[in-house]
Amino acid sequence: MSAPPVVDLPIEDERLAQDVATGLAAVEKLLRSSVESEDAFVTEASKHLIEAGGKRFRTLMVLLAAQFGDPSAPGVVPGAVVIELTHLGSLYHDDVMDEAPVRRGSPSANARWDNTVAILTGDYLFAQASDILADLGPDLIRIQAQTFSRLVQGQIRETVGPRDDEDPIAHYLSVLADKTGSLIAASGRFGALLSGAPADVEERLSRACEAIGVAFQLGDDLLDVASTGIQSGKTPGTDLREGVKTLPVLYALAAGDSPRLTSLLSGPVAEEDVDEALTLLRAHPAMARARAELKAWVDRARADISGLPDIPARTAFLALCDYVVERSG
C-alpha cells in the first residue's frame, strides 16, 4: 500500500526520503487495520476520514523525530498511529461542534450519517489509540494523557472565548498552542522517546514541533484571507463567513482604524460582503502583523532545531520551517 500525500517537503537526502516513505506506508497500513471491527458499519465509519486523505503531518513529525535515535525501533510506527488516531478522533468531534458539512473534500461523518454516529466514532478511535498505547509503556501513556488534556482545554477555551479581562490575541495564541500545537509537540516527543533519542533532543523536538504547529495554523489563517481557492484548497473567506476571529481579524479589530472593516468583522460576514471584507483586510497592516507573529513562532522552532545533531533530519526540519513561512505567502 502506498503512503498517502504528505506536506510537500522536499527531502534531499535519499536515505532519509526512503526511510520516511517506508514509515508512512507502514503507518498507513497499521492505521487502517487498527480501526477494523467485527461490525462492518463501525469499520466503515471509522475509515471514513482515513480514506478521505489528509497530509499525515503529525506522522511525518514522528518519523523525522525518530531519526535522532533508532528510526526502526518497534514502537515508532505504533506511536505514530496513536497520534494519528487521536487527531482523527478529534476531527470527528470538531465537525459535530462546528456543524461542518465537509471534511477533506468529502461529506463529514455527521453529514453522511448524524451527530451521534460521528461522536461515537471519534470515541472509538480514541479507544483504539489507547489500546495501542497500552503496549508502549507508562511514559507514553502519561504524555498522551497530558496532551489530550491540553487539546480538550484548548477546545473548551476556544468555545467559551476570552474572559473580559483577557487580551483576545493572547487568548487566541494560547488556544492554538493547546488545541493544535500540543498534539504536534507530542508527535515530536513520541518519535524521539520511542527511538531512544537523548532526553535533551526529545525536549528540543517537542518545543520545536509545537512552535511549527502553531505557525502552520497561523499560516492557514493568512491563507484564508490572502489566497485563491486553488492555492489554499478551500474557498477564501471561509473563516469570515463563519465568524471565526483568526489572528488577522483580531489584529484588525484591535487597531479599530477602519470603521467599515470593524463593522464587517464584528460577526459572521454576509456572503454579499465577503469580497469587500477580504479586499479591506488584505490591504490592512493586520496581515503584516500576523505574518510577523507566524515568523516569530518559526524562529522559535529554528532555534531549537539548530541545536539538534547535524543529521539529514535536522535539515528536513529546517526545510519544514521554510515551507511553513513560504506557504503563508
Buried (B, 14 or more C-beta within 10 A) or exposed (E): EEBBEBBEBEBEBEEBBEBBBBBBBBBBBBBBEBBEEEEEEBBBBBBBBBEBEBBBBBBBBBBBBBBBBEBEBEBBBBBBBBBBBBBBBBBBBBBBEEEBEEBBEBBBBBBBBEBEBBBBBBEBBBEBBBEBBEEBEEEBBEBBEEBBEBBBBBBEBBEEEBEEEEEBBEBBBBBBBBBBBBBBBBBBBBBBBBBBBEEEBBBBBBBBBBBBBBBBBBBBBBBBBBBEEEEBEBEBBBBBBEEBBBBBBBBBBBBEEBEEBBEBBEEEBEEEBBEBBBEBBEEBEBBEBBBEBBBEBBEBBBEBBEEBEEEBBBBBBBBBBEBBBEBBB
